[in-house]
Structure formats: structure tokens, C-alpha cells
Amino acid sequence: MRLGAVGGVVLFPVWSLFNLITNCIFPTPENGESQMSCSTVLKSLVELCKTTAFGAAAGVVGATILRNRGHEFILDPEHAMRAGALGGAVLGPGMIIGLILFTIVYTRFSENRGN
């Protein structure tokens, strides 16, 4: 857990810059534009892969920093990369599914409350 936290702090500027560039290359579709356009589908794929890639990178960076600072019993960078990639692969789609379910429940609750 510390590996990802340390690596995440170091990689946060890179993550922010990557998000800025992605949003400039693939802007949000305006009203009336197709939601299934090529750029929208490509942006969705980039978003799903991004969490896995940055999770792996955060694991490696965090493991390297903590090992160089003398912490013992820390995963080696290879295993930290695998753990970070697995965490990103699970949390990325999990967050999307959670947000979709939250939106559905919230809209149903709001509609029922208004009646």
C-alpha cells in the first residue's frame, strides 16, 4: 500500500499532464454529436488502460524510492509493478461500474422523491 502511495505522489504531475493532453486530443462530444464516434471509443480505451499503466508505474517508482531509503521487507520493483497493474486493472473498471450504479440509483431515488 505504501508503494502505490509514494509512487502516486511522485507520478501525480505526470498523471495530470497526461489527462490534460488526452482531453485536448479527444474533446468531449458536444450535444448532437455521436457518442459512438471513433475518437470517443478510442478515448474510452485509453481511460481503461491508463489506470493499469499508472498503477504499474506507481508500484515500480514507490518500490524503488522506499528501497533506496532503507526500508526493508518491501516488494522488489518487478512484483510491485505486477501488484500495481492488477490494482489499476481492478479499480479502473470497478470505479466506472460503481459510478454508473450510483447514477442509476440516484436518478431513481430523485424521481421517486419528486412524486
PDB file as gemmi writes it, atoms N, CA and C in Angstrom:
CRYST1    1.000    1.000    1.000  90.00  90.00  90.00 P 1                      
ATOM      1  N   MET A   1       0.827  -1.191   0.000  1.00  0.00           N  
ATOM      2  CA  MET A   1       0.000   0.000   0.000  1.00  0.00           C  
ATOM      3  C   MET A   1       0.872   1.256   0.000  1.00  0.00           C  
ATOM      4  N   ARG A   2       1.944   1.212   0.755  1.00  0.00           N  
ATOM      5  CA  ARG A   2       2.842   2.367   0.782  1.00  0.00           C  
ATOM      6  C   ARG A   2       3.513   2.583  -0.565  1.00  0.00           C  
ATOM      7  N   LEU A   3       3.736   1.487  -1.288  1.00  0.00           N  
ATOM      8  CA  LEU A   3       4.399   1.597  -2.584  1.00  0.00           C  
ATOM      9  C   LEU A   3       3.593   2.464  -3.531  1.00  0.00           C  
ATOM     10  N   GLY A   4       2.316   2.169  -3.629  1.00  0.00           N  
ATOM     11  CA  GLY A   4       1.449   2.937  -4.521  1.00  0.00           C  
ATOM     12  C   GLY A   4       1.267   4.369  -4.070  1.00  0.00           C  
ATOM     13  N   ALA A   5       1.235   4.575  -2.753  1.00  0.00           N  
ATOM     14  CA  ALA A   5       1.069   5.940  -2.243  1.00  0.00           C  
ATOM     15  C   ALA A   5       2.294   6.794  -2.557  1.00  0.00           C  
ATOM     16  N   VAL A   6       3.477   6.252  -2.321  1.00  0.00           N  
ATOM     17  CA  VAL A   6       4.704   7.003  -2.600  1.00  0.00           C  
ATOM     18  C   VAL A   6       4.855   7.220  -4.104  1.00  0.00           C  
ATOM     19  N   GLY A   7       4.651   6.157  -4.876  1.00  0.00           N  
ATOM     20  CA  GLY A   7       4.753   6.282  -6.329  1.00  0.00           C  
ATOM     21  C   GLY A   7       3.694   7.200  -6.908  1.00  0.00           C  
ATOM     22  N   GLY A   8       2.499   7.170  -6.346  1.00  0.00           N  
ATOM     23  CA  GLY A   8       1.421   8.034  -6.818  1.00  0.00           C  
ATOM     24  C   GLY A   8       1.704   9.504  -6.597  1.00  0.00           C  
ATOM     25  N   VAL A   9       2.314   9.823  -5.469  1.00  0.00           N  
ATOM     26  CA  VAL A   9       2.668  11.219  -5.188  1.00  0.00           C  
ATOM     27  C   VAL A   9       3.700  11.715  -6.198  1.00  0.00           C  
ATOM     28  N   VAL A  10       4.667  10.875  -6.498  1.00  0.00           N  
ATOM     29  CA  VAL A  10       5.711  11.265  -7.442  1.00  0.00           C  
ATOM     30  C   VAL A  10       5.149  11.380  -8.862  1.00  0.00           C  
ATOM     31  N   LEU A  11       4.245  10.480  -9.228  1.00  0.00           N  
ATOM     32  CA  LEU A  11       3.718  10.456 -10.599  1.00  0.00           C  
ATOM     33  C   LEU A  11       2.505  11.361 -10.815  1.00  0.00           C  
ATOM     34  N   PHE A  12       2.016  12.014  -9.769  1.00  0.00           N  
ATOM     35  CA  PHE A  12       0.826  12.850  -9.927  1.00  0.00           C  
ATOM     36  C   PHE A  12       0.981  13.937 -10.994  1.00  0.00           C  
ATOM     37  N   PRO A  13       2.113  14.654 -11.076  1.00  0.00           N  
ATOM     38  CA  PRO A  13       2.241  15.642 -12.160  1.00  0.00           C  
ATOM     39  C   PRO A  13       2.188  15.005 -13.553  1.00  0.00           C  
ATOM     40  N   VAL A  14       2.764  13.824 -13.704  1.00  0.00           N  
ATOM     41  CA  VAL A  14       2.713  13.125 -14.991  1.00  0.00           C  
ATOM     42  C   VAL A  14       1.276  12.724 -15.308  1.00  0.00           C  
ATOM     43  N   TRP A  15       0.561  12.222 -14.306  1.00  0.00           N  
ATOM     44  CA  TRP A  15      -0.843  11.831 -14.466  1.00  0.00           C  
ATOM     45  C   TRP A  15      -1.683  13.042 -14.893  1.00  0.00           C  
ATOM     46  N   SER A  16      -1.464  14.166 -14.249  1.00  0.00           N  
ATOM     47  CA  SER A  16      -2.226  15.381 -14.576  1.00  0.00           C  
ATOM     48  C   SER A  16      -1.931  15.855 -15.992  1.00  0.00           C  
ATOM     49  N   LEU A  17      -0.667  15.837 -16.374  1.00  0.00           N  
ATOM     50  CA  LEU A  17      -0.294  16.239 -17.729  1.00  0.00           C  
ATOM     51  C   LEU A  17      -0.877  15.290 -18.760  1.00  0.00           C  
ATOM     52  N   PHE A  18      -0.858  14.007 -18.466  1.00  0.00           N  
ATOM     53  CA  PHE A  18      -1.444  13.019 -19.383  1.00  0.00           C  
ATOM     54  C   PHE A  18      -2.940  13.251 -19.542  1.00  0.00           C  
ATOM     55  N   ASN A  19      -3.643  13.539 -18.448  1.00  0.00           N  
ATOM     56  CA  ASN A  19      -5.080  13.832 -18.533  1.00  0.00           C  
ATOM     57  C   ASN A  19      -5.346  15.081 -19.357  1.00  0.00           C  
ATOM     58  N   LEU A  20      -4.529  16.110 -19.187  1.00  0.00           N  
ATOM     59  CA  LEU A  20      -4.685  17.345 -19.954  1.00  0.00           C  
ATOM     60  C   LEU A  20      -4.497  17.083 -21.439  1.00  0.00           C  
ATOM     61  N   ILE A  21      -3.462  16.349 -21.790  1.00  0.00           N  
ATOM     62  CA  ILE A  21      -3.200  16.044 -23.201  1.00  0.00           C  
ATOM     63  C   ILE A  21      -4.310  15.180 -23.783  1.00  0.00           C  
ATOM     64  N   THR A  22      -4.766  14.189 -23.026  1.00  0.00           N  
ATOM     65  CA  THR A  22      -5.851  13.324 -23.508  1.00  0.00           C  
ATOM     66  C   THR A  22      -7.117  14.127 -23.755  1.00  0.00           C  
ATOM     67  N   ASN A  23      -7.443  15.047 -22.858  1.00  0.00           N  
ATOM     68  CA  ASN A  23      -8.647  15.858 -23.034  1.00  0.00           C  
ATOM     69  C   ASN A  23      -8.522  16.834 -24.195  1.00  0.00           C  
ATOM     70  N   CYS A  24      -7.310  17.274 -24.507  1.00  0.00           N  
ATOM     71  CA  CYS A  24      -7.118  18.149 -25.667  1.00  0.00           C  
ATOM     72  C   CYS A  24      -7.217  17.374 -26.972  1.00  0.00           C  
ATOM     73  N   ILE A  25      -6.681  16.157 -26.994  1.00  0.00           N  
ATOM     74  CA  ILE A  25      -6.719  15.345 -28.218  1.00  0.00           C  
ATOM     75  C   ILE A  25      -8.120  14.801 -28.470  1.00  0.00           C  
ATOM     76  N   PHE A  26      -8.785  14.333 -27.424  1.00  0.00           N  
ATOM     77  CA  PHE A  26     -10.119  13.751 -27.545  1.00  0.00           C  
ATOM     78  C   PHE A  26     -11.115  14.587 -26.743  1.00  0.00           C  
ATOM     79  N   PRO A  27     -11.615  15.693 -27.304  1.00  0.00           N  
ATOM     80  CA  PRO A  27     -12.557  16.515 -26.541  1.00  0.00           C  
ATOM     81  C   PRO A  27     -13.878  15.791 -26.317  1.00  0.00           C  
ATOM     82  N   THR A  28     -14.604  16.252 -25.317  1.00  0.00           N  
ATOM     83  CA  THR A  28     -15.915  15.684 -25.010  1.00  0.00           C  
ATOM     84  C   THR A  28     -16.882  15.999 -26.144  1.00  0.00           C  
ATOM     85  N   PRO A  29     -17.673  15.007 -26.593  1.00  0.00           N  
ATOM     86  CA  PRO A  29     -18.618  15.271 -27.683  1.00  0.00           C  
ATOM     87  C   PRO A  29     -19.656  16.322 -27.286  1.00  0.00           C  
ATOM     88  N   GLU A  30     -19.946  17.218 -28.216  1.00  0.00           N  
ATOM     89  CA  GLU A  30     -20.957  18.244 -27.983  1.00  0.00           C  
ATOM     90  C   GLU A  30     -22.337  17.635 -28.172  1.00  0.00           C  
ATOM     91  N   ASN A  31     -23.358  18.375 -27.794  1.00  0.00           N  
ATOM     92  CA  ASN A  31     -24.726  17.908 -27.994  1.00  0.00           C  
ATOM     93  C   ASN A  31     -24.971  17.673 -29.475  1.00  0.00           C  
ATOM     94  N   GLY A  32     -25.569  16.540 -29.789  1.00  0.00           N  
ATOM     95  CA  GLY A  32     -25.869  16.211 -31.167  1.00  0.00           C  
ATOM     96  C   GLY A  32     -24.799  15.364 -31.832  1.00  0.00           C  
ATOM     97  N   GLU A  33     -23.582  15.344 -31.274  1.00  0.00           N  
ATOM     98  CA  GLU A  33     -22.534  14.509 -31.841  1.00  0.00           C  
ATOM     99  C   GLU A  33     -22.753  13.067 -31.412  1.00  0.00           C  
ATOM    100  N   SER A  34     -22.266  12.164 -32.231  1.00  0.00           N  
ATOM    101  CA  SER A  34     -22.405  10.742 -31.946  1.00  0.00           C  
ATOM    102  C   SER A  34     -21.550  10.360 -30.745  1.00  0.00           C  
ATOM    103  N   GLN A  35     -22.143   9.625 -29.813  1.00  0.00           N  
ATOM    104  CA  GLN A  35     -21.404   9.153 -28.645  1.00  0.00           C  
ATOM    105  C   GLN A  35     -20.532   7.949 -28.992  1.00  0.00           C  
ATOM    106  N   MET A  36     -20.765   7.350 -30.163  1.00  0.00           N  
ATOM    107  CA  MET A  36     -20.000   6.188 -30.575  1.00  0.00           C  
ATOM    108  C   MET A  36     -19.020   6.524 -31.685  1.00  0.00           C  
ATOM    109  N   SER A  37     -18.564   7.762 -31.736  1.00  0.00           N  
ATOM    110  CA  SER A  37     -17.594   8.129 -32.748  1.00  0.00           C  
ATOM    111  C   SER A  37     -16.263   7.445 -32.448  1.00  0.00           C  
ATOM    112  N   CYS A  38     -15.401   7.428 -33.422  1.00  0.00           N  
ATOM    113  CA  CYS A  38     -14.104   6.753 -33.284  1.00  0.00           C  
ATOM    114  C   CYS A  38     -13.287   7.372 -32.156  1.00  0.00           C  
ATOM    115  N   SER A  39     -13.283   8.694 -32.055  1.00  0.00           N  
ATOM    116  CA  SER A  39     -12.479   9.333 -31.012  1.00  0.00           C  
ATOM    117  C   SER A  39     -13.045   9.055 -29.619  1.00  0.00           C  
ATOM    118  N   THR A  40     -14.360   8.938 -29.493  1.00  0.00           N  
ATOM    119  CA  THR A  40     -14.962   8.635 -28.189  1.00  0.00           C  
ATOM    120  C   THR A  40     -14.621   7.224 -27.750  1.00  0.00           C  
ATOM    121  N   VAL A  41     -14.674   6.283 -28.663  1.00  0.00           N  
ATOM    122  CA  VAL A  41     -14.333   4.901 -28.343  1.00  0.00           C  
ATOM    123  C   VAL A  41     -12.850   4.792 -28.002  1.00  0.00           C  
ATOM    124  N   LEU A  42     -12.011   5.484 -28.764  1.00  0.00           N  
ATOM    125  CA  LEU A  42     -10.571   5.468 -28.505  1.00  0.00           C  
ATOM    126  C   LEU A  42     -10.251   6.092 -27.145  1.00  0.00           C  
ATOM    127  N   LYS A  43     -10.941   7.180 -26.808  1.00  0.00           N  
ATOM    128  CA  LYS A  43     -10.718   7.815 -25.508  1.00  0.00           C  
ATOM    129  C   LYS A  43     -11.124   6.872 -24.374  1.00  0.00           C  
ATOM    130  N   SER A  44     -12.208   6.135 -24.551  1.00  0.00           N  
ATOM    131  CA  SER A  44     -12.638   5.183 -23.527  1.00  0.00           C  
ATOM    132  C   SER A  44     -11.601   4.084 -23.324  1.00  0.00           C  
ATOM    133  N   LEU A  45     -11.024   3.593 -24.406  1.00  0.00           N  
ATOM    134  CA  LEU A  45      -9.987   2.573 -24.287  1.00  0.00           C  
ATOM    135  C   LEU A  45      -8.745   3.121 -23.593  1.00  0.00           C  
ATOM    136  N   VAL A  46      -8.379   4.360 -23.920  1.00  0.00           N  
ATOM    137  CA  VAL A  46      -7.225   4.984 -23.269  1.00  0.00           C  
ATOM    138  C   VAL A  46      -7.495   5.128 -21.772  1.00  0.00           C  
ATOM    139  N   GLU A  47      -8.707   5.523 -21.405  1.00  0.00           N  
ATOM    140  CA  GLU A  47      -9.053   5.685 -19.988  1.00  0.00           C  
ATOM    141  C   GLU A  47      -8.974   4.361 -19.236  1.00  0.00           C  
ATOM    142  N   LEU A  48      -9.414   3.266 -19.869  1.00  0.00           N  
ATOM    143  CA  LEU A  48      -9.362   1.975 -19.197  1.00  0.00           C  
ATOM    144  C   LEU A  48      -7.924   1.483 -19.027  1.00  0.00           C  
ATOM    145  N   CYS A  49      -7.085   1.724 -20.018  1.00  0.00           N  
ATOM    146  CA  CYS A  49      -5.690   1.273 -19.945  1.00  0.00           C  
ATOM    147  C   CYS A  49      -4.844   2.173 -19.053  1.00  0.00           C  
ATOM    148  N   LYS A  50      -5.270   3.416 -18.899  1.00  0.00           N  
ATOM    149  CA  LYS A  50      -4.482   4.395 -18.141  1.00  0.00           C  
ATOM    150  C   LYS A  50      -4.320   3.988 -16.687  1.00  0.00           C  
ATOM    151  N   THR A  51      -5.357   3.503 -16.062  1.00  0.00           N  
ATOM    152  CA  THR A  51      -5.255   3.145 -14.651  1.00  0.00           C  
ATOM    153  C   THR A  51      -4.313   1.968 -14.441  1.00  0.00           C  
ATOM    154  N   THR A  52      -4.321   1.028 -15.364  1.00  0.00           N  
ATOM    155  CA  THR A  52      -3.410  -0.108 -15.260  1.00  0.00           C  
ATOM    156  C   THR A  52      -1.965   0.337 -15.431  1.00  0.00           C  
ATOM    157  N   ALA A  53      -1.720   1.175 -16.428  1.00  0.00           N  
ATOM    158  CA  ALA A  53      -0.357   1.637 -16.697  1.00  0.00           C  
ATOM    159  C   ALA A  53       0.192   2.489 -15.553  1.00  0.00           C  
ATOM    160  N   PHE A  54      -0.608   3.411 -15.061  1.00  0.00           N  
ATOM    161  CA  PHE A  54      -0.127   4.268 -13.979  1.00  0.00           C  
ATOM    162  C   PHE A  54      -0.052   3.510 -12.653  1.00  0.00           C  
ATOM    163  N   GLY A  55      -0.897   2.513 -12.461  1.00  0.00           N  
ATOM    164  CA  GLY A  55      -0.773   1.675 -11.266  1.00  0.00           C  
ATOM    165  C   GLY A  55       0.534   0.902 -11.268  1.00  0.00           C  
ATOM    166  N   ALA A  56       0.891   0.355 -12.429  1.00  0.00           N  
ATOM    167  CA  ALA A  56       2.160  -0.363 -12.546  1.00  0.00           C  
ATOM    168  C   ALA A  56       3.340   0.583 -12.327  1.00  0.00           C  
ATOM    169  N   ALA A  57       3.270   1.762 -12.931  1.00  0.00           N  
ATOM    170  CA  ALA A  57       4.357   2.737 -12.789  1.00  0.00           C  
ATOM    171  C   ALA A  57       4.482   3.209 -11.339  1.00  0.00           C  
ATOM    172  N   ALA A  58       3.363   3.439 -10.670  1.00  0.00           N  
ATOM    173  CA  ALA A  58       3.403   3.885  -9.270  1.00  0.00           C  
ATOM    174  C   ALA A  58       4.013   2.810  -8.376  1.00  0.00           C  
ATOM    175  N   GLY A  59       3.707   1.546  -8.656  1.00  0.00           N  
ATOM    176  CA  GLY A  59       4.305   0.469  -7.873  1.00  0.00           C  
ATOM    177  C   GLY A  59       5.812   0.417  -8.018  1.00  0.00           C  
ATOM    178  N   VAL A  60       6.294   0.545  -9.256  1.00  0.00           N  
ATOM    179  CA  VAL A  60       7.742   0.499  -9.501  1.00  0.00           C  
ATOM    180  C   VAL A  60       8.442   1.690  -8.860  1.00  0.00           C  
ATOM    181  N   VAL A  61       7.909   2.879  -9.072  1.00  0.00           N  
ATOM    182  CA  VAL A  61       8.532   4.090  -8.525  1.00  0.00           C  
ATOM    183  C   VAL A  61       8.523   4.041  -6.998  1.00  0.00           C  
ATOM    184  N   GLY A  62       7.397   3.659  -6.408  1.00  0.00           N  
ATOM    185  CA  GLY A  62       7.316   3.582  -4.951  1.00  0.00           C  
ATOM    186  C   GLY A  62       8.264   2.548  -4.370  1.00  0.00           C  
ATOM    187  N   ALA A  63       8.356   1.386  -5.006  1.00  0.00           N  
ATOM    188  CA  ALA A  63       9.264   0.340  -4.516  1.00  0.00           C  
ATOM    189  C   ALA A  63      10.713   0.794  -4.604  1.00  0.00           C  
ATOM    190  N   THR A  64      11.069   1.443  -5.698  1.00  0.00           N  
ATOM    191  CA  THR A  64      12.442   1.910  -5.877  1.00  0.00           C  
ATOM    192  C   THR A  64      12.796   2.980  -4.847  1.00  0.00           C  
ATOM    193  N   ILE A  65      11.902   3.930  -4.644  1.00  0.00           N  
ATOM    194  CA  ILE A  65      12.173   5.001  -3.677  1.00  0.00           C  
ATOM    195  C   ILE A  65      12.307   4.441  -2.263  1.00  0.00           C  
ATOM    196  N   LEU A  66      11.365   3.588  -1.859  1.00  0.00           N  
ATOM    197  CA  LEU A  66      11.409   3.061  -0.494  1.00  0.00           C  
ATOM    198  C   LEU A  66      12.619   2.152  -0.278  1.00  0.00           C  
ATOM    199  N   ARG A  67      12.983   1.361  -1.287  1.00  0.00           N  
ATOM    200  CA  ARG A  67      14.176   0.501  -1.151  1.00  0.00           C  
ATOM    201  C   ARG A  67      15.442   1.348  -1.026  1.00  0.00           C  
ATOM    202  N   ASN A  68      15.524   2.432  -1.820  1.00  0.00           N  
ATOM    203  CA  ASN A  68      16.703   3.291  -1.764  1.00  0.00           C  
ATOM    204  C   ASN A  68      16.783   4.068  -0.447  1.00  0.00           C  
ATOM    205  N   ARG A  69      15.668   4.241   0.231  1.00  0.00           N  
ATOM    206  CA  ARG A  69      15.653   4.955   1.507  1.00  0.00           C  
ATOM    207  C   ARG A  69      15.841   4.022   2.695  1.00  0.00           C  
ATOM    208  N   GLY A  70      16.103   2.743   2.425  1.00  0.00           N  
ATOM    209  CA  GLY A  70      16.456   1.817   3.501  1.00  0.00           C  
ATOM    210  C   GLY A  70      15.312   1.033   4.103  1.00  0.00           C  
ATOM    211  N   HIS A  71      14.134   1.079   3.516  1.00  0.00           N  
ATOM    212  CA  HIS A  71      13.029   0.285   4.058  1.00  0.00           C  
ATOM    213  C   HIS A  71      13.238  -1.180   3.711  1.00  0.00           C  
ATOM    214  N   GLU A  72      13.032  -2.029   4.701  1.00  0.00           N  
ATOM    215  CA  GLU A  72      13.173  -3.461   4.490  1.00  0.00           C  
ATOM    216  C   GLU A  72      11.791  -4.072   4.282  1.00  0.00           C  
ATOM    217  N   PHE A  73      11.779  -5.261   3.797  1.00  0.00           N  
ATOM    218  CA  PHE A  73      10.535  -6.015   3.572  1.00  0.00           C  
ATOM    219  C   PHE A  73       9.597  -5.304   2.598  1.00  0.00           C  
ATOM    220  N   ILE A  74      10.187  -4.715   1.572  1.00  0.00           N  
ATOM    221  CA  ILE A  74       9.424  -4.054   0.513  1.00  0.00           C  
ATOM    222  C   ILE A  74       9.493  -4.945  -0.721  1.00  0.00           C  
ATOM    223  N   LEU A  75       8.400  -5.017  -1.472  1.00  0.00           N  
ATOM    224  CA  LEU A  75       8.410  -5.792  -2.715  1.00  0.00           C  
ATOM    225  C   LEU A  75       9.499  -5.287  -3.647  1.00  0.00           C  
ATOM    226  N   ASP A  76      10.055  -6.206  -4.415  1.00  0.00           N  
ATOM    227  CA  ASP A  76      11.002  -5.766  -5.432  1.00  0.00           C  
ATOM    228  C   ASP A  76      10.215  -5.074  -6.548  1.00  0.00           C  
ATOM    229  N   PRO A  77      10.876  -4.242  -7.367  1.00  0.00           N  
ATOM    230  CA  PRO A  77      10.149  -3.463  -8.378  1.00  0.00           C  
ATOM    231  C   PRO A  77       9.314  -4.301  -9.350  1.00  0.00           C  
ATOM    232  N   GLU A  78       9.791  -5.492  -9.708  1.00  0.00           N  
ATOM    233  CA  GLU A  78       9.018  -6.325 -10.639  1.00  0.00           C  
ATOM    234  C   GLU A  78       7.677  -6.746 -10.040  1.00  0.00           C  
ATOM    235  N   HIS A  79       7.706  -7.227  -8.814  1.00  0.00           N  
ATOM    236  CA  HIS A  79       6.460  -7.644  -8.171  1.00  0.00           C  
ATOM    237  C   HIS A  79       5.582  -6.440  -7.808  1.00  0.00           C  
ATOM    238  N   ALA A  80       6.207  -5.313  -7.497  1.00  0.00           N  
ATOM    239  CA  ALA A  80       5.434  -4.099  -7.237  1.00  0.00           C  
ATOM    240  C   ALA A  80       4.719  -3.640  -8.506  1.00  0.00           C  
ATOM    241  N   MET A  81       5.383  -3.793  -9.661  1.00  0.00           N  
ATOM    242  CA  MET A  81       4.748  -3.445 -10.929  1.00  0.00           C  
ATOM    243  C   MET A  81       3.536  -4.338 -11.178  1.00  0.00           C  
ATOM    244  N   ARG A  82       3.683  -5.619 -10.924  1.00  0.00           N  
ATOM    245  CA  ARG A  82       2.558  -6.545 -11.127  1.00  0.00           C  
ATOM    246  C   ARG A  82       1.393  -6.218 -10.193  1.00  0.00           C  
ATOM    247  N   ALA A  83       1.709  -5.931  -8.944  1.00  0.00           N  
ATOM    248  CA  ALA A  83       0.658  -5.603  -7.982  1.00  0.00           C  
ATOM    249  C   ALA A  83      -0.039  -4.291  -8.353  1.00  0.00           C  
ATOM    250  N   GLY A  84       0.735  -3.293  -8.777  1.00  0.00           N  
ATOM    251  CA  GLY A  84       0.143  -2.020  -9.177  1.00  0.00           C  
ATOM    252  C   GLY A  84      -0.719  -2.151 -10.420  1.00  0.00           C  
ATOM    253  N   ALA A  85      -0.268  -2.961 -11.376  1.00  0.00           N  
ATOM    254  CA  ALA A  85      -1.059  -3.171 -12.593  1.00  0.00           C  
ATOM    255  C   ALA A  85      -2.358  -3.899 -12.273  1.00  0.00           C  
ATOM    256  N   LEU A  86      -2.295  -4.886 -11.395  1.00  0.00           N  
ATOM    257  CA  LEU A  86      -3.506  -5.605 -11.003  1.00  0.00           C  
ATOM    258  C   LEU A  86      -4.476  -4.674 -10.282  1.00  0.00           C  
ATOM    259  N   GLY A  87      -3.949  -3.863  -9.380  1.00  0.00           N  
ATOM    260  CA  GLY A  87      -4.806  -2.908  -8.673  1.00  0.00           C  
ATOM    261  C   GLY A  87      -5.458  -1.922  -9.620  1.00  0.00           C  
ATOM    262  N   GLY A  88      -4.692  -1.402 -10.578  1.00  0.00           N  
ATOM    263  CA  GLY A  88      -5.257  -0.479 -11.560  1.00  0.00           C  
ATOM    264  C   GLY A  88      -6.270  -1.143 -12.466  1.00  0.00           C  
ATOM    265  N   ALA A  89      -6.008  -2.398 -12.841  1.00  0.00           N  
ATOM    266  CA  ALA A  89      -6.936  -3.120 -13.713  1.00  0.00           C  
ATOM    267  C   ALA A  89      -8.250  -3.422 -13.006  1.00  0.00           C  
ATOM    268  N   VAL A  90      -8.196  -3.608 -11.702  1.00  0.00           N  
ATOM    269  CA  VAL A  90      -9.421  -3.887 -10.942  1.00  0.00           C  
ATOM    270  C   VAL A  90     -10.148  -2.591 -10.587  1.00  0.00           C  
ATOM    271  N   LEU A  91      -9.402  -1.595 -10.132  1.00  0.00           N  
ATOM    272  CA  LEU A  91     -10.031  -0.360  -9.668  1.00  0.00           C  
ATOM    273  C   LEU A  91     -10.579   0.501 -10.803  1.00  0.00           C  
ATOM    274  N   GLY A  92      -9.925   0.513 -11.957  1.00  0.00           N  
ATOM    275  CA  GLY A  92     -10.387   1.344 -13.073  1.00  0.00           C  
ATOM    276  C   GLY A  92     -11.803   0.992 -13.509  1.00  0.00           C  
ATOM    277  N   PRO A  93     -12.017  -0.232 -14.001  1.00  0.00           N  
ATOM    278  CA  PRO A  93     -13.380  -0.629 -14.377  1.00  0.00           C  
ATOM    279  C   PRO A  93     -14.332  -0.669 -13.184  1.00  0.00           C  
ATOM    280  N   GLY A  94     -13.814  -1.004 -12.000  1.00  0.00           N  
ATOM    281  CA  GLY A  94     -14.661  -1.026 -10.806  1.00  0.00           C  
ATOM    282  C   GLY A  94     -15.223   0.342 -10.474  1.00  0.00           C  
ATOM    283  N   MET A  95     -14.398   1.379 -10.629  1.00  0.00           N  
ATOM    284  CA  MET A  95     -14.871   2.752 -10.394  1.00  0.00           C  
ATOM    285  C   MET A  95     -15.929   3.142 -11.420  1.00  0.00           C  
ATOM    286  N   ILE A  96     -15.724   2.772 -12.663  1.00  0.00           N  
ATOM    287  CA  ILE A  96     -16.695   3.104 -13.717  1.00  0.00           C  
ATOM    288  C   ILE A  96     -18.028   2.428 -13.426  1.00  0.00           C  
ATOM    289  N   ILE A  97     -17.989   1.144 -13.083  1.00  0.00           N  
ATOM    290  CA  ILE A  97     -19.225   0.416 -12.768  1.00  0.00           C  
ATOM    291  C   ILE A  97     -19.891   1.013 -11.530  1.00  0.00           C  
ATOM    292  N   GLY A  98     -19.094   1.353 -10.527  1.00  0.00           N  
ATOM    293  CA  GLY A  98     -19.646   1.973  -9.320  1.00  0.00           C  
ATOM    294  C   GLY A  98     -20.317   3.307  -9.603  1.00  0.00           C  
ATOM    295  N   LEU A  99     -19.696   4.132 -10.438  1.00  0.00           N  
ATOM    296  CA  LEU A  99     -20.302   5.424 -10.781  1.00  0.00           C  
ATOM    297  C   LEU A  99     -21.588   5.253 -11.573  1.00  0.00           C  
ATOM    298  N   ILE A 100     -21.619   4.279 -12.480  1.00  0.00           N  
ATOM    299  CA  ILE A 100     -22.837   4.024 -13.248  1.00  0.00           C  
ATOM    300  C   ILE A 100     -23.959   3.573 -12.315  1.00  0.00           C  
ATOM    301  N   LEU A 101     -23.664   2.648 -11.403  1.00  0.00           N  
ATOM    302  CA  LEU A 101     -24.684   2.181 -10.459  1.00  0.00           C  
ATOM    303  C   LEU A 101     -25.154   3.306  -9.541  1.00  0.00           C  
ATOM    304  N   PHE A 102     -24.233   4.133  -9.073  1.00  0.00           N  
ATOM    305  CA  PHE A 102     -24.600   5.263  -8.234  1.00  0.00           C  
ATOM    306  C   PHE A 102     -25.526   6.212  -8.990  1.00  0.00           C  
ATOM    307  N   THR A 103     -25.213   6.492 -10.254  1.00  0.00           N  
ATOM    308  CA  THR A 103     -26.047   7.387 -11.057  1.00  0.00           C  
ATOM    309  C   THR A 103     -27.446   6.814 -11.246  1.00  0.00           C  
ATOM    310  N   ILE A 104     -27.530   5.524 -11.517  1.00  0.00           N  
ATOM    311  CA  ILE A 104     -28.843   4.885 -11.696  1.00  0.00           C  
ATOM    312  C   ILE A 104     -29.661   4.965 -10.414  1.00  0.00           C  
ATOM    313  N   VAL A 105     -29.055   4.616  -9.285  1.00  0.00           N  
ATOM    314  CA  VAL A 105     -29.774   4.638  -8.006  1.00  0.00           C  
ATOM    315  C   VAL A 105     -30.174   6.063  -7.646  1.00  0.00           C  
ATOM    316  N   TYR A 106     -29.278   7.015  -7.848  1.00  0.00           N  
ATOM    317  CA  TYR A 106     -29.573   8.403  -7.506  1.00  0.00           C  
ATOM    318  C   TYR A 106     -30.711   8.961  -8.351  1.00  0.00           C  
ATOM    319  N   THR A 107     -30.707   8.679  -9.656  1.00  0.00           N  
ATOM    320  CA  THR A 107     -31.792   9.191 -10.508  1.00  0.00           C  
ATOM    321  C   THR A 107     -33.122   8.543 -10.152  1.00  0.00           C  
ATOM    322  N   ARG A 108     -33.105   7.253  -9.855  1.00  0.00           N  
ATOM    323  CA  ARG A 108     -34.363   6.588  -9.452  1.00  0.00           C  
ATOM    324  C   ARG A 108     -34.869   7.155  -8.136  1.00  0.00           C  
ATOM    325  N   PHE A 109     -33.967   7.380  -7.195  1.00  0.00           N  
ATOM    326  CA  PHE A 109     -34.350   7.934  -5.911  1.00  0.00           C  
ATOM    327  C   PHE A 109     -34.901   9.347  -6.083  1.00  0.00           C  
ATOM    328  N   SER A 110     -34.266  10.142  -6.922  1.00  0.00           N  
ATOM    329  CA  SER A 110     -34.721  11.518  -7.160  1.00  0.00           C  
ATOM    330  C   SER A 110     -36.076  11.549  -7.831  1.00  0.00           C  
ATOM    331  N   GLU A 111     -36.314  10.623  -8.776  1.00  0.00           N  
ATOM    332  CA  GLU A 111     -37.610  10.568  -9.464  1.00  0.00           C  
ATOM    333  C   GLU A 111     -38.706  10.156  -8.496  1.00  0.00           C  
ATOM    334  N   ASN A 112     -38.450   9.169  -7.637  1.00  0.00           N  
ATOM    335  CA  ASN A 112     -39.454   8.705  -6.686  1.00  0.00           C  
ATOM    336  C   ASN A 112     -39.734   9.748  -5.608  1.00  0.00           C  
ATOM    337  N   ARG A 113     -38.744  10.498  -5.246  1.00  0.00           N  
ATOM    338  CA  ARG A 113     -38.912  11.504  -4.211  1.00  0.00           C  
ATOM    339  C   ARG A 113     -39.739  12.679  -4.731  1.00  0.00           C  
ATOM    340  N   GLY A 114     -39.609  12.953  -6.012  1.00  0.00           N  
ATOM    341  CA  GLY A 114     -40.337  14.060  -6.606  1.00  0.00           C  
ATOM    342  C   GLY A 114     -41.828  13.777  -6.785  1.00  0.00           C  
ATOM    343  N   ASN A 115     -42.225  12.516  -6.805  1.00  0.00           N  
ATOM    344  CA  ASN A 115     -43.640  12.169  -6.999  1.00  0.00           C  
ATOM    345  C   ASN A 115     -44.460  12.363  -5.782  1.00  0.00           C  
TER     346      ASN A 115                                                      
END                                                                             
